[in-house]
Amino acid sequence: MGAAVGSPFYMVKTQLQARANASIAVGTQHPHDSMFKAFTFVVREHGVIGLWRGTTAAVSRVMFFQPNSFLNSLIGSICGGVVVVACMTPFDVVSTRMYNQPVNKNGKGIMYKNLLDCFVKIFTSEGLWGFYKGWGPSFFRLVPHTVLSLVFWDQLRILHGKWNEDESI
C-alpha cells in the first residue's frame, strides 16, 4: 500500500536523479528541475493518473508474503546469500592468490607485496571479473547453507512463539 501511495514521489525522484548533461545522458530526460515542477508537468501532460505510471513495478519491488510465511525467510535468505557471495568472492580470490604465490628464500611473496598490491594487480590484469572466479561454486555452496539455516531458524522461531502462546493459555 505504501509503495502505491508513494509511487508518484518515487517516479519524480527517479526522473530528477536521471537528469544529466546532454553529452552523458542516458534514457529519457525530463524537463523538470524540482519536485513541484515535476508534479505540475506530469499532471499537465498526462493528467493525475500519470502520477501513478509505473506503480505496478514499484509495488512488486517491495511486496512481501504473508507474515510468518516460510517464503519471507526463503526469499530473504536467497538474496542475503547472493550478496554474501558477491562481497566475499573477491576476498576469496585474493586470499587464494596470496596463499598460492611462490615465495623467495626469506618466505616473502614474489608476486604480491600485500593485500592492496594483489587487488590492484588482479584488477589491472584481469579486470573486475577477475575477482569473481569460482563464483558459481561459492554460490552453490553458500546459498543452500544460508537458505537452510535461515529458513529453519525462522520456522523454529515461529514454532517457539506459538508454543509460548499455547502455554500461557
Number of C-alpha atoms within 10 A of each C-alpha: 9 9 18 16 12 15 21 23 16 18 19 21 14 11 18 18 10 15 18 13 9 8 6 8 11 11 9 9 14 15 12 17 12 12 14 10 13 22 19 15 17 20 14 11 10 11 12 14 10 15 22 19 15 14 18 12 12 19 17 11 10 10 10 12 11 9 8 13 14 17 14 15 22 19 15 16 21 20 14 17 22 19 13 16 21 16 12 15 19 21 15 18 20 20 14 11 17 18 11 11 13 14 13 10 8 6 8 13 16 12 16 20 11 11 13 11 13 18 20 13 13 20 14 11 9 11 12 12 11 16 20 19 13 13 19 12 10 19 19 13 13 16 20 14 15 20 20 15 14 19 21 15 13 18 15 12 13 15 13 12 11 11 11 11 10 9 7 6 5
